Amino acid sequence: MQCPRCQSTAISKNGFRGSKQNHRCRDCGRQFIETPQTHRGYSDDVRELCLKMYLNGMGFRAIERVTEIHHTTIISWVKLSEAALEEPKS
Ligand SMILES: [Zn+2]
């Protein structure tokens, strides 16, 4: 876990806010509530690599086997990139 302000990992627990664990950064004093580790996603490089494999005719399952990224994730990337490629309707 990191401080949202200074990225320090010197975090101490600081009681509870309601039912949430409150934390305090020992470096800058910032208090914050731990946010559930949201799915960070993959880097642009990884995403582009998957899209490249897809465009080269690889199936989603094959890409999944190579990259160990779930095929539904790859499908959503493909959909996103296809949506981005669409001509704006005007
Ligand atoms: Zn801090």
PDB file of the backbone (N, CA, C, O) and the ligand in Angstrom, with CONECT records:
HET     ZN  A 101       1
ATOM      1  N   MET A   1       0.837  -1.195   0.000  1.00  0.00           N
ATOM      2  CA  MET A   1       0.000   0.000   0.000  1.00  0.00           C
ATOM      3  C   MET A   1       0.878   1.253   0.000  1.00  0.00           C
ATOM      4  O   MET A   1       1.944   1.279   0.614  1.00  0.00           O
ATOM      5  N   GLN A   2       0.420   2.270  -0.686  1.00  0.00           N
ATOM      6  CA  GLN A   2       1.196   3.488  -0.810  1.00  0.00           C
ATOM      7  C   GLN A   2       0.374   4.691  -0.385  1.00  0.00           C
ATOM      8  O   GLN A   2      -0.854   4.691  -0.467  1.00  0.00           O
ATOM      9  N   CYS A   3       1.067   5.694   0.061  1.00  0.00           N
ATOM     10  CA  CYS A   3       0.407   6.963   0.356  1.00  0.00           C
ATOM     11  C   CYS A   3      -0.071   7.588  -0.954  1.00  0.00           C
ATOM     12  O   CYS A   3       0.697   7.673  -1.912  1.00  0.00           O
ATOM     13  N   PRO A   4      -1.331   8.027  -1.005  1.00  0.00           N
ATOM     14  CA  PRO A   4      -1.836   8.623  -2.252  1.00  0.00           C
ATOM     15  C   PRO A   4      -1.184   9.964  -2.559  1.00  0.00           C
ATOM     16  O   PRO A   4      -1.260  10.445  -3.690  1.00  0.00           O
ATOM     17  N   ARG A   5      -0.548  10.571  -1.567  1.00  0.00           N
ATOM     18  CA  ARG A   5       0.061  11.873  -1.821  1.00  0.00           C
ATOM     19  C   ARG A   5       1.532  11.741  -2.196  1.00  0.00           C
ATOM     20  O   ARG A   5       1.976  12.315  -3.190  1.00  0.00           O
ATOM     21  N   CYS A   6       2.291  10.984  -1.397  1.00  0.00           N
ATOM     22  CA  CYS A   6       3.742  10.984  -1.624  1.00  0.00           C
ATOM     23  C   CYS A   6       4.267   9.607  -2.023  1.00  0.00           C
ATOM     24  O   CYS A   6       5.475   9.432  -2.183  1.00  0.00           O
ATOM     25  N   GLN A   7       3.373   8.625  -2.187  1.00  0.00           N
ATOM     26  CA  GLN A   7       3.759   7.284  -2.606  1.00  0.00           C
ATOM     27  C   GLN A   7       4.669   6.572  -1.618  1.00  0.00           C
ATOM     28  O   GLN A   7       5.271   5.548  -1.939  1.00  0.00           O
ATOM     29  N   SER A   8       4.764   7.117  -0.430  1.00  0.00           N
ATOM     30  CA  SER A   8       5.546   6.435   0.589  1.00  0.00           C
ATOM     31  C   SER A   8       4.855   5.143   0.993  1.00  0.00           C
ATOM     32  O   SER A   8       3.627   5.050   0.974  1.00  0.00           O
ATOM     33  N   THR A   9       5.641   4.161   1.353  1.00  0.00           N
ATOM     34  CA  THR A   9       5.042   2.923   1.837  1.00  0.00           C
ATOM     35  C   THR A   9       5.129   2.845   3.354  1.00  0.00           C
ATOM     36  O   THR A   9       4.804   1.817   3.948  1.00  0.00           O
ATOM     37  N   ALA A  10       5.567   3.932   3.979  1.00  0.00           N
ATOM     38  CA  ALA A  10       5.615   3.973   5.441  1.00  0.00           C
ATOM     39  C   ALA A  10       4.234   4.347   5.959  1.00  0.00           C
ATOM     40  O   ALA A  10       3.975   5.498   6.310  1.00  0.00           O
ATOM     41  N   ILE A  11       3.365   3.366   5.999  1.00  0.00           N
ATOM     42  CA  ILE A  11       1.973   3.586   6.357  1.00  0.00           C
ATOM     43  C   ILE A  11       1.698   2.931   7.696  1.00  0.00           C
ATOM     44  O   ILE A  11       2.087   1.787   7.927  1.00  0.00           O
ATOM     45  N   SER A  12       1.034   3.651   8.569  1.00  0.00           N
ATOM     46  CA  SER A  12       0.614   3.015   9.808  1.00  0.00           C
ATOM     47  C   SER A  12      -0.903   3.062   9.927  1.00  0.00           C
ATOM     48  O   SER A  12      -1.565   3.943   9.378  1.00  0.00           O
ATOM     49  N   LYS A  13      -1.419   2.112  10.643  1.00  0.00           N
ATOM     50  CA  LYS A  13      -2.874   2.073  10.824  1.00  0.00           C
ATOM     51  C   LYS A  13      -3.273   3.161  11.806  1.00  0.00           C
ATOM     52  O   LYS A  13      -2.547   3.466  12.752  1.00  0.00           O
ATOM     53  N   ASN A  14      -4.417   3.725  11.568  1.00  0.00           N
ATOM     54  CA  ASN A  14      -4.831   4.884  12.352  1.00  0.00           C
ATOM     55  C   ASN A  14      -6.308   4.789  12.709  1.00  0.00           C
ATOM     56  O   ASN A  14      -7.083   5.715  12.470  1.00  0.00           O
ATOM     57  N   GLY A  15      -6.677   3.657  13.284  1.00  0.00           N
ATOM     58  CA  GLY A  15      -8.062   3.507  13.714  1.00  0.00           C
ATOM     59  C   GLY A  15      -9.012   3.250  12.567  1.00  0.00           C
ATOM     60  O   GLY A  15      -8.594   2.931  11.453  1.00  0.00           O
ATOM     61  N   PHE A  16     -10.285   3.390  12.848  1.00  0.00           N
ATOM     62  CA  PHE A  16     -11.291   3.080  11.845  1.00  0.00           C
ATOM     63  C   PHE A  16     -12.164   4.292  11.578  1.00  0.00           C
ATOM     64  O   PHE A  16     -12.467   5.073  12.480  1.00  0.00           O
ATOM     65  N   ARG A  17     -12.557   4.430  10.340  1.00  0.00           N
ATOM     66  CA  ARG A  17     -13.574   5.405   9.958  1.00  0.00           C
ATOM     67  C   ARG A  17     -14.810   4.599   9.615  1.00  0.00           C
ATOM     68  O   ARG A  17     -14.877   3.983   8.552  1.00  0.00           O
ATOM     69  N   GLY A  18     -15.770   4.598  10.492  1.00  0.00           N
ATOM     70  CA  GLY A  18     -16.903   3.719  10.258  1.00  0.00           C
ATOM     71  C   GLY A  18     -16.393   2.295  10.299  1.00  0.00           C
ATOM     72  O   GLY A  18     -15.843   1.866  11.313  1.00  0.00           O
ATOM     73  N   SER A  19     -16.560   1.564   9.231  1.00  0.00           N
ATOM     74  CA  SER A  19     -16.076   0.186   9.197  1.00  0.00           C
ATOM     75  C   SER A  19     -14.781   0.073   8.400  1.00  0.00           C
ATOM     76  O   SER A  19     -14.246  -1.021   8.220  1.00  0.00           O
ATOM     77  N   LYS A  20     -14.284   1.212   7.924  1.00  0.00           N
ATOM     78  CA  LYS A  20     -13.096   1.171   7.066  1.00  0.00           C
ATOM     79  C   LYS A  20     -11.838   1.436   7.882  1.00  0.00           C
ATOM     80  O   LYS A  20     -11.817   2.290   8.768  1.00  0.00           O
ATOM     81  N   GLN A  21     -10.828   0.707   7.573  1.00  0.00           N
ATOM     82  CA  GLN A  21      -9.540   0.918   8.224  1.00  0.00           C
ATOM     83  C   GLN A  21      -8.944   2.236   7.759  1.00  0.00           C
ATOM     84  O   GLN A  21      -8.789   2.475   6.562  1.00  0.00           O
ATOM     85  N   ASN A  22      -8.617   3.072   8.708  1.00  0.00           N
ATOM     86  CA  ASN A  22      -7.991   4.339   8.359  1.00  0.00           C
ATOM     87  C   ASN A  22      -6.473   4.198   8.469  1.00  0.00           C
ATOM     88  O   ASN A  22      -5.966   3.478   9.330  1.00  0.00           O
ATOM     89  N   HIS A  23      -5.764   4.886   7.596  1.00  0.00           N
ATOM     90  CA  HIS A  23      -4.314   4.810   7.604  1.00  0.00           C
ATOM     91  C   HIS A  23      -3.708   6.199   7.620  1.00  0.00           C
ATOM     92  O   HIS A  23      -4.342   7.193   7.265  1.00  0.00           O
ATOM     93  N   ARG A  24      -2.469   6.227   8.040  1.00  0.00           N
ATOM     94  CA  ARG A  24      -1.790   7.494   8.073  1.00  0.00           C
ATOM     95  C   ARG A  24      -0.382   7.305   7.542  1.00  0.00           C
ATOM     96  O   ARG A  24       0.321   6.364   7.912  1.00  0.00           O
ATOM     97  N   CYS A  25       0.011   8.211   6.675  1.00  0.00           N
ATOM     98  CA  CYS A  25       1.359   8.166   6.124  1.00  0.00           C
ATOM     99  C   CYS A  25       2.333   8.721   7.142  1.00  0.00           C
ATOM    100  O   CYS A  25       2.139   9.813   7.675  1.00  0.00           O
ATOM    101  N   ARG A  26       3.364   7.972   7.402  1.00  0.00           N
ATOM    102  CA  ARG A  26       4.334   8.426   8.397  1.00  0.00           C
ATOM    103  C   ARG A  26       5.269   9.478   7.812  1.00  0.00           C
ATOM    104  O   ARG A  26       5.943  10.190   8.557  1.00  0.00           O
ATOM    105  N   ASP A  27       5.314   9.581   6.510  1.00  0.00           N
ATOM    106  CA  ASP A  27       6.216  10.549   5.908  1.00  0.00           C
ATOM    107  C   ASP A  27       5.588  11.929   5.765  1.00  0.00           C
ATOM    108  O   ASP A  27       6.211  12.936   6.103  1.00  0.00           O
ATOM    109  N   CYS A  28       4.356  11.979   5.264  1.00  0.00           N
ATOM    110  CA  CYS A  28       3.762  13.294   5.030  1.00  0.00           C
ATOM    111  C   CYS A  28       2.546  13.553   5.906  1.00  0.00           C
ATOM    112  O   CYS A  28       1.988  14.650   5.890  1.00  0.00           O
ATOM    113  N   GLY A  29       2.133  12.546   6.672  1.00  0.00           N
ATOM    114  CA  GLY A  29       1.039  12.771   7.604  1.00  0.00           C
ATOM    115  C   GLY A  29      -0.341  12.672   7.002  1.00  0.00           C
ATOM    116  O   GLY A  29      -1.335  12.862   7.703  1.00  0.00           O
ATOM    117  N   ARG A  30      -0.424  12.385   5.745  1.00  0.00           N
ATOM    118  CA  ARG A  30      -1.709  12.271   5.083  1.00  0.00           C
ATOM    119  C   ARG A  30      -2.500  11.078   5.642  1.00  0.00           C
ATOM    120  O   ARG A  30      -1.961   9.984   5.813  1.00  0.00           O
ATOM    121  N   GLN A  31      -3.767  11.311   5.918  1.00  0.00           N
ATOM    122  CA  GLN A  31      -4.618  10.219   6.359  1.00  0.00           C
ATOM    123  C   GLN A  31      -5.487   9.776   5.202  1.00  0.00           C
ATOM    124  O   GLN A  31      -5.970  10.598   4.423  1.00  0.00           O
ATOM    125  N   PHE A  32      -5.679   8.503   5.094  1.00  0.00           N
ATOM    126  CA  PHE A  32      -6.511   8.000   4.007  1.00  0.00           C
ATOM    127  C   PHE A  32      -7.085   6.645   4.376  1.00  0.00           C
ATOM    128  O   PHE A  32      -6.551   5.919   5.214  1.00  0.00           O
ATOM    129  N   ILE A  33      -8.184   6.334   3.725  1.00  0.00           N
ATOM    130  CA  ILE A  33      -8.830   5.049   3.931  1.00  0.00           C
ATOM    131  C   ILE A  33      -8.404   4.142   2.790  1.00  0.00           C
ATOM    132  O   ILE A  33      -8.407   4.522   1.619  1.00  0.00           O
ATOM    133  N   GLU A  34      -8.046   2.957   3.171  1.00  0.00           N
ATOM    134  CA  GLU A  34      -7.589   2.012   2.159  1.00  0.00           C
ATOM    135  C   GLU A  34      -8.693   1.748   1.150  1.00  0.00           C
ATOM    136  O   GLU A  34      -9.801   1.356   1.515  1.00  0.00           O
ATOM    137  N   THR A  35      -8.390   1.960  -0.093  1.00  0.00           N
ATOM    138  CA  THR A  35      -9.366   1.653  -1.123  1.00  0.00           C
ATOM    139  C   THR A  35      -9.128   0.229  -1.585  1.00  0.00           C
ATOM    140  O   THR A  35      -7.982  -0.200  -1.715  1.00  0.00           O
ATOM    141  N   PRO A  36     -10.190  -0.500  -1.831  1.00  0.00           N
ATOM    142  CA  PRO A  36      -9.994  -1.872  -2.296  1.00  0.00           C
ATOM    143  C   PRO A  36      -9.134  -1.871  -3.549  1.00  0.00           C
ATOM    144  O   PRO A  36      -9.321  -1.061  -4.457  1.00  0.00           O
ATOM    145  N   GLN A  37      -8.208  -2.778  -3.572  1.00  0.00           N
ATOM    146  CA  GLN A  37      -7.275  -2.833  -4.698  1.00  0.00           C
ATOM    147  C   GLN A  37      -8.058  -3.034  -5.983  1.00  0.00           C
ATOM    148  O   GLN A  37      -8.451  -4.152  -6.316  1.00  0.00           O
ATOM    149  N   THR A  38      -8.280  -1.947  -6.696  1.00  0.00           N
ATOM    150  CA  THR A  38      -9.023  -2.079  -7.938  1.00  0.00           C
ATOM    151  C   THR A  38      -8.132  -2.741  -8.976  1.00  0.00           C
ATOM    152  O   THR A  38      -6.904  -2.675  -8.915  1.00  0.00           O
ATOM    153  N   HIS A  39      -8.784  -3.369  -9.915  1.00  0.00           N
ATOM    154  CA  HIS A  39      -8.029  -4.019 -10.969  1.00  0.00           C
ATOM    155  C   HIS A  39      -7.238  -2.965 -11.732  1.00  0.00           C
ATOM    156  O   HIS A  39      -7.813  -2.120 -12.419  1.00  0.00           O
ATOM    157  N   ARG A  40      -5.959  -3.021 -11.610  1.00  0.00           N
ATOM    158  CA  ARG A  40      -5.125  -1.974 -12.167  1.00  0.00           C
ATOM    159  C   ARG A  40      -5.083  -2.024 -13.685  1.00  0.00           C
ATOM    160  O   ARG A  40      -4.820  -1.020 -14.345  1.00  0.00           O
ATOM    161  N   GLY A  41      -5.340  -3.187 -14.219  1.00  0.00           N
ATOM    162  CA  GLY A  41      -5.265  -3.307 -15.655  1.00  0.00           C
ATOM    163  C   GLY A  41      -3.833  -3.513 -16.109  1.00  0.00           C
ATOM    164  O   GLY A  41      -2.903  -3.569 -15.304  1.00  0.00           O
ATOM    165  N   TYR A  42      -3.686  -3.621 -17.374  1.00  0.00           N
ATOM    166  CA  TYR A  42      -2.383  -3.917 -17.936  1.00  0.00           C
ATOM    167  C   TYR A  42      -1.823  -2.669 -18.586  1.00  0.00           C
ATOM    168  O   TYR A  42      -2.553  -1.715 -18.857  1.00  0.00           O
ATOM    169  N   SER A  43      -0.538  -2.680 -18.830  1.00  0.00           N
ATOM    170  CA  SER A  43       0.088  -1.533 -19.452  1.00  0.00           C
ATOM    171  C   SER A  43      -0.320  -1.436 -20.917  1.00  0.00           C
ATOM    172  O   SER A  43      -0.791  -2.404 -21.513  1.00  0.00           O
ATOM    173  N   ASP A  44      -0.132  -0.262 -21.476  1.00  0.00           N
ATOM    174  CA  ASP A  44      -0.458  -0.063 -22.890  1.00  0.00           C
ATOM    175  C   ASP A  44       0.329  -1.010 -23.775  1.00  0.00           C
ATOM    176  O   ASP A  44      -0.176  -1.485 -24.792  1.00  0.00           O
ATOM    177  N   ASP A  45       1.579  -1.286 -23.386  1.00  0.00           N
ATOM    178  CA  ASP A  45       2.425  -2.174 -24.181  1.00  0.00           C
ATOM    179  C   ASP A  45       1.793  -3.557 -24.302  1.00  0.00           C
ATOM    180  O   ASP A  45       1.721  -4.136 -25.386  1.00  0.00           O
ATOM    181  N   VAL A  46       1.340  -4.070 -23.163  1.00  0.00           N
ATOM    182  CA  VAL A  46       0.748  -5.401 -23.153  1.00  0.00           C
ATOM    183  C   VAL A  46      -0.517  -5.412 -23.993  1.00  0.00           C
ATOM    184  O   VAL A  46      -0.772  -6.349 -24.749  1.00  0.00           O
ATOM    185  N   ARG A  47      -1.300  -4.359 -23.847  1.00  0.00           N
ATOM    186  CA  ARG A  47      -2.555  -4.286 -24.583  1.00  0.00           C
ATOM    187  C   ARG A  47      -2.290  -4.232 -26.081  1.00  0.00           C
ATOM    188  O   ARG A  47      -2.957  -4.904 -26.867  1.00  0.00           O
ATOM    189  N   GLU A  48      -1.316  -3.432 -26.460  1.00  0.00           N
ATOM    190  CA  GLU A  48      -0.997  -3.321 -27.886  1.00  0.00           C
ATOM    191  C   GLU A  48      -0.472  -4.629 -28.442  1.00  0.00           C
ATOM    192  O   GLU A  48      -0.760  -4.999 -29.580  1.00  0.00           O
ATOM    193  N   LEU A  49       0.303  -5.326 -27.622  1.00  0.00           N
ATOM    194  CA  LEU A  49       0.816  -6.619 -28.064  1.00  0.00           C
ATOM    195  C   LEU A  49      -0.338  -7.583 -28.332  1.00  0.00           C
ATOM    196  O   LEU A  49      -0.347  -8.289 -29.340  1.00  0.00           O
ATOM    197  N   CYS A  50      -1.289  -7.606 -27.441  1.00  0.00           N
ATOM    198  CA  CYS A  50      -2.449  -8.491 -27.625  1.00  0.00           C
ATOM    199  C   CYS A  50      -3.234  -8.106 -28.868  1.00  0.00           C
ATOM    200  O   CYS A  50      -3.659  -8.969 -29.636  1.00  0.00           O
ATOM    201  N   LEU A  51      -3.424  -6.800 -29.064  1.00  0.00           N
ATOM    202  CA  LEU A  51      -4.161  -6.348 -30.244  1.00  0.00           C
ATOM    203  C   LEU A  51      -3.417  -6.735 -31.514  1.00  0.00           C
ATOM    204  O   LEU A  51      -4.025  -7.110 -32.517  1.00  0.00           O
ATOM    205  N   LYS A  52      -2.091  -6.638 -31.455  1.00  0.00           N
ATOM    206  CA  LYS A  52      -1.276  -6.992 -32.613  1.00  0.00           C
ATOM    207  C   LYS A  52      -1.433  -8.480 -32.938  1.00  0.00           C
ATOM    208  O   LYS A  52      -1.546  -8.867 -34.101  1.00  0.00           O
ATOM    209  N   MET A  53      -1.438  -9.295 -31.897  1.00  0.00           N
ATOM    210  CA  MET A  53      -1.606 -10.734 -32.115  1.00  0.00           C
ATOM    211  C   MET A  53      -2.981 -11.016 -32.699  1.00  0.00           C
ATOM    212  O   MET A  53      -3.131 -11.855 -33.588  1.00  0.00           O
ATOM    213  N   TYR A  54      -3.976 -10.312 -32.194  1.00  0.00           N
ATOM    214  CA  TYR A  54      -5.340 -10.490 -32.713  1.00  0.00           C
ATOM    215  C   TYR A  54      -5.399 -10.097 -34.177  1.00  0.00           C
ATOM    216  O   TYR A  54      -5.995 -10.803 -34.991  1.00  0.00           O
ATOM    217  N   LEU A  55      -4.784  -8.972 -34.514  1.00  0.00           N
ATOM    218  CA  LEU A  55      -4.806  -8.502 -35.900  1.00  0.00           C
ATOM    219  C   LEU A  55      -4.025  -9.433 -36.813  1.00  0.00           C
ATOM    220  O   LEU A  55      -4.246  -9.447 -38.024  1.00  0.00           O
ATOM    221  N   ASN A  56      -3.114 -10.210 -36.242  1.00  0.00           N
ATOM    222  CA  ASN A  56      -2.363 -11.171 -37.034  1.00  0.00           C
ATOM    223  C   ASN A  56      -3.050 -12.523 -37.093  1.00  0.00           C
ATOM    224  O   ASN A  56      -2.466 -13.518 -37.524  1.00  0.00           O
ATOM    225  N   GLY A  57      -4.286 -12.543 -36.657  1.00  0.00           N
ATOM    226  CA  GLY A  57      -5.083 -13.741 -36.863  1.00  0.00           C
ATOM    227  C   GLY A  57      -5.102 -14.717 -35.706  1.00  0.00           C
ATOM    228  O   GLY A  57      -5.682 -15.798 -35.815  1.00  0.00           O
ATOM    229  N   MET A  58      -4.479 -14.355 -34.604  1.00  0.00           N
ATOM    230  CA  MET A  58      -4.512 -15.266 -33.468  1.00  0.00           C
ATOM    231  C   MET A  58      -5.875 -15.196 -32.789  1.00  0.00           C
ATOM    232  O   MET A  58      -6.487 -14.131 -32.705  1.00  0.00           O
ATOM    233  N   GLY A  59      -6.328 -16.314 -32.321  1.00  0.00           N
ATOM    234  CA  GLY A  59      -7.594 -16.351 -31.601  1.00  0.00           C
ATOM    235  C   GLY A  59      -7.407 -15.854 -30.180  1.00  0.00           C
ATOM    236  O   GLY A  59      -6.295 -15.791 -29.655  1.00  0.00           O
ATOM    237  N   PHE A  60      -8.524 -15.508 -29.581  1.00  0.00           N
ATOM    238  CA  PHE A  60      -8.449 -14.990 -28.210  1.00  0.00           C
ATOM    239  C   PHE A  60      -7.878 -16.022 -27.254  1.00  0.00           C
ATOM    240  O   PHE A  60      -7.110 -15.691 -26.351  1.00  0.00           O
ATOM    241  N   ARG A  61      -8.256 -17.261 -27.457  1.00  0.00           N
ATOM    242  CA  ARG A  61      -7.754 -18.307 -26.553  1.00  0.00           C
ATOM    243  C   ARG A  61      -6.257 -18.512 -26.728  1.00  0.00           C
ATOM    244  O   ARG A  61      -5.536 -18.781 -25.767  1.00  0.00           O
ATOM    245  N   ALA A  62      -5.802 -18.382 -27.966  1.00  0.00           N
ATOM    246  CA  ALA A  62      -4.369 -18.535 -28.218  1.00  0.00           C
ATOM    247  C   ALA A  62      -3.598 -17.401 -27.560  1.00  0.00           C
ATOM    248  O   ALA A  62      -2.546 -17.613 -26.957  1.00  0.00           O
ATOM    249  N   ILE A  63      -4.141 -16.192 -27.686  1.00  0.00           N
ATOM    250  CA  ILE A  63      -3.479 -15.055 -27.052  1.00  0.00           C
ATOM    251  C   ILE A  63      -3.476 -15.234 -25.539  1.00  0.00           C
ATOM    252  O   ILE A  63      -2.512 -14.900 -24.851  1.00  0.00           O
ATOM    253  N   GLU A  64      -4.576 -15.765 -25.051  1.00  0.00           N
ATOM    254  CA  GLU A  64      -4.658 -16.000 -23.606  1.00  0.00           C
ATOM    255  C   GLU A  64      -3.571 -16.973 -23.151  1.00  0.00           C
ATOM    256  O   GLU A  64      -2.956 -16.791 -22.100  1.00  0.00           O
ATOM    257  N   ARG A  65      -3.344 -18.014 -23.968  1.00  0.00           N
ATOM    258  CA  ARG A  65      -2.328 -19.000 -23.587  1.00  0.00           C
ATOM    259  C   ARG A  65      -0.939 -18.381 -23.592  1.00  0.00           C
ATOM    260  O   ARG A  65      -0.101 -18.712 -22.753  1.00  0.00           O
ATOM    261  N   VAL A  66      -0.696 -17.474 -24.547  1.00  0.00           N
ATOM    262  CA  VAL A  66       0.634 -16.868 -24.655  1.00  0.00           C
ATOM    263  C   VAL A  66       0.856 -15.831 -23.563  1.00  0.00           C
ATOM    264  O   VAL A  66       1.903 -15.805 -22.916  1.00  0.00           O
ATOM    265  N   THR A  67      -0.142 -14.978 -23.368  1.00  0.00           N
ATOM    266  CA  THR A  67       0.061 -13.832 -22.482  1.00  0.00           C
ATOM    267  C   THR A  67      -0.450 -14.073 -21.071  1.00  0.00           C
ATOM    268  O   THR A  67      -0.136 -13.321 -20.148  1.00  0.00           O
ATOM    269  N   GLU A  68      -1.247 -15.135 -20.911  1.00  0.00           N
ATOM    270  CA  GLU A  68      -1.879 -15.427 -19.621  1.00  0.00           C
ATOM    271  C   GLU A  68      -2.832 -14.319 -19.196  1.00  0.00           C
ATOM    272  O   GLU A  68      -3.092 -14.123 -18.009  1.00  0.00           O
ATOM    273  N   ILE A  69      -3.345 -13.599 -20.187  1.00  0.00           N
ATOM    274  CA  ILE A  69      -4.375 -12.607 -19.917  1.00  0.00           C
ATOM    275  C   ILE A  69      -5.709 -13.218 -20.320  1.00  0.00           C
ATOM    276  O   ILE A  69      -5.827 -13.809 -21.394  1.00  0.00           O
ATOM    277  N   HIS A  70      -6.696 -13.078 -19.474  1.00  0.00           N
ATOM    278  CA  HIS A  70      -7.976 -13.725 -19.744  1.00  0.00           C
ATOM    279  C   HIS A  70      -8.566 -13.213 -21.053  1.00  0.00           C
ATOM    280  O   HIS A  70      -8.510 -12.022 -21.360  1.00  0.00           O
ATOM    281  N   HIS A  71      -9.138 -14.155 -21.822  1.00  0.00           N
ATOM    282  CA  HIS A  71      -9.581 -13.777 -23.159  1.00  0.00           C
ATOM    283  C   HIS A  71     -10.694 -12.731 -23.146  1.00  0.00           C
ATOM    284  O   HIS A  71     -10.827 -11.956 -24.093  1.00  0.00           O
ATOM    285  N   THR A  72     -11.504 -12.705 -22.066  1.00  0.00           N
ATOM    286  CA  THR A  72     -12.549 -11.673 -22.033  1.00  0.00           C
ATOM    287  C   THR A  72     -11.936 -10.276 -21.914  1.00  0.00           C
ATOM    288  O   THR A  72     -12.489  -9.297 -22.416  1.00  0.00           O
ATOM    289  N   THR A  73     -10.795 -10.202 -21.245  1.00  0.00           N
ATOM    290  CA  THR A  73     -10.083  -8.922 -21.160  1.00  0.00           C
ATOM    291  C   THR A  73      -9.612  -8.503 -22.545  1.00  0.00           C
ATOM    292  O   THR A  73      -9.736  -7.340 -22.931  1.00  0.00           O
ATOM    293  N   ILE A  74      -9.073  -9.458 -23.282  1.00  0.00           N
ATOM    294  CA  ILE A  74      -8.564  -9.160 -24.617  1.00  0.00           C
ATOM    295  C   ILE A  74      -9.718  -8.761 -25.545  1.00  0.00           C
ATOM    296  O   ILE A  74      -9.591  -7.838 -26.350  1.00  0.00           O
ATOM    297  N   ILE A  75     -10.838  -9.468 -25.417  1.00  0.00           N
ATOM    298  CA  ILE A  75     -11.995  -9.135 -26.254  1.00  0.00           C
ATOM    299  C   ILE A  75     -12.444  -7.703 -25.979  1.00  0.00           C
ATOM    300  O   ILE A  75     -12.792  -6.966 -26.901  1.00  0.00           O
ATOM    301  N   SER A  76     -12.432  -7.319 -24.714  1.00  0.00           N
ATOM    302  CA  SER A  76     -12.876  -5.953 -24.400  1.00  0.00           C
ATOM    303  C   SER A  76     -11.913  -4.936 -24.992  1.00  0.00           C
ATOM    304  O   SER A  76     -12.336  -3.863 -25.421  1.00  0.00           O
ATOM    305  N   TRP A  77     -10.624  -5.258 -25.022  1.00  0.00           N
ATOM    306  CA  TRP A  77      -9.643  -4.341 -25.639  1.00  0.00           C
ATOM    307  C   TRP A  77      -9.905  -4.209 -27.131  1.00  0.00           C
ATOM    308  O   TRP A  77      -9.858  -3.116 -27.697  1.00  0.00           O
ATOM    309  N   VAL A  78     -10.185  -5.359 -27.760  1.00  0.00           N
ATOM    310  CA  VAL A  78     -10.437  -5.341 -29.202  1.00  0.00           C
ATOM    311  C   VAL A  78     -11.665  -4.483 -29.492  1.00  0.00           C
ATOM    312  O   VAL A  78     -11.664  -3.666 -30.413  1.00  0.00           O
ATOM    313  N   LYS A  79     -12.707  -4.680 -28.696  1.00  0.00           N
ATOM    314  CA  LYS A  79     -13.921  -3.886 -28.899  1.00  0.00           C
ATOM    315  C   LYS A  79     -13.622  -2.404 -28.732  1.00  0.00           C
ATOM    316  O   LYS A  79     -14.103  -1.571 -29.500  1.00  0.00           O
ATOM    317  N   LEU A  80     -12.827  -2.088 -27.725  1.00  0.00           N
ATOM    318  CA  LEU A  80     -12.494  -0.688 -27.480  1.00  0.00           C
ATOM    319  C   LEU A  80     -11.717  -0.105 -28.650  1.00  0.00           C
ATOM    320  O   LEU A  80     -11.981   1.015 -29.088  1.00  0.00           O
ATOM    321  N   SER A  81     -10.761  -0.869 -29.149  1.00  0.00           N
ATOM    322  CA  SER A  81      -9.930  -0.344 -30.228  1.00  0.00           C
ATOM    323  C   SER A  81     -10.733  -0.224 -31.511  1.00  0.00           C
ATOM    324  O   SER A  81     -10.514   0.695 -32.300  1.00  0.00           O
ATOM    325  N   GLU A  82     -11.668  -1.156 -31.724  1.00  0.00           N
ATOM    326  CA  GLU A  82     -12.512  -1.054 -32.911  1.00  0.00           C
ATOM    327  C   GLU A  82     -13.442   0.149 -32.811  1.00  0.00           C
ATOM    328  O   GLU A  82     -13.706   0.829 -33.802  1.00  0.00           O
ATOM    329  N   ALA A  83     -13.928   0.399 -31.613  1.00  0.00           N
ATOM    330  CA  ALA A  83     -14.788   1.568 -31.422  1.00  0.00           C
ATOM    331  C   ALA A  83     -13.998   2.843 -31.686  1.00  0.00           C
ATOM    332  O   ALA A  83     -14.525   3.814 -32.228  1.00  0.00           O
ATOM    333  N   ALA A  84     -12.726   2.826 -31.295  1.00  0.00           N
ATOM    334  CA  ALA A  84     -11.902   4.016 -31.491  1.00  0.00           C
ATOM    335  C   ALA A  84     -11.590   4.235 -32.966  1.00  0.00           C
ATOM    336  O   ALA A  84     -11.371   5.363 -33.409  1.00  0.00           O
ATOM    337  N   LEU A  85     -11.574   3.127 -33.725  1.00  0.00           N
ATOM    338  CA  LEU A  85     -11.233   3.241 -35.147  1.00  0.00           C
ATOM    339  C   LEU A  85     -12.413   3.689 -35.997  1.00  0.00           C
ATOM    340  O   LEU A  85     -12.245   4.150 -37.126  1.00  0.00           O
ATOM    341  N   GLU A  86     -13.613   3.545 -35.437  1.00  0.00           N
ATOM    342  CA  GLU A  86     -14.790   3.908 -36.200  1.00  0.00           C
ATOM    343  C   GLU A  86     -14.778   5.384 -36.581  1.00  0.00           C
ATOM    344  O   GLU A  86     -14.378   6.250 -35.803  1.00  0.00           O
ATOM    345  N   GLU A  87     -15.228   5.636 -37.801  1.00  0.00           N
ATOM    346  CA  GLU A  87     -15.320   7.021 -38.242  1.00  0.00           C
ATOM    347  C   GLU A  87     -16.355   7.752 -37.386  1.00  0.00           C
ATOM    348  O   GLU A  87     -17.450   7.242 -37.149  1.00  0.00           O
ATOM    349  N   PRO A  88     -16.005   8.914 -36.941  1.00  0.00           N
ATOM    350  CA  PRO A  88     -17.021   9.671 -36.226  1.00  0.00           C
ATOM    351  C   PRO A  88     -18.203   9.979 -37.143  1.00  0.00           C
ATOM    352  O   PRO A  88     -18.042  10.451 -38.269  1.00  0.00           O
ATOM    353  N   LYS A  89     -19.374   9.701 -36.629  1.00  0.00           N
ATOM    354  CA  LYS A  89     -20.568   9.953 -37.437  1.00  0.00           C
ATOM    355  C   LYS A  89     -20.911  11.445 -37.386  1.00  0.00           C
ATOM    356  O   LYS A  89     -21.139  12.013 -36.318  1.00  0.00           O
ATOM    357  N   SER A  90     -20.938  12.045 -38.544  1.00  0.00           N
ATOM    358  CA  SER A  90     -21.273  13.457 -38.567  1.00  0.00           C
ATOM    359  C   SER A  90     -22.119  13.760 -39.794  1.00  0.00           C
ATOM    360  O   SER A  90     -22.513  14.908 -40.004  1.00  0.00           O
TER     361      SER A  90
HETATM  362 ZN    ZN A 101       2.626  10.445   2.344  1.00  0.00          ZN2+
END
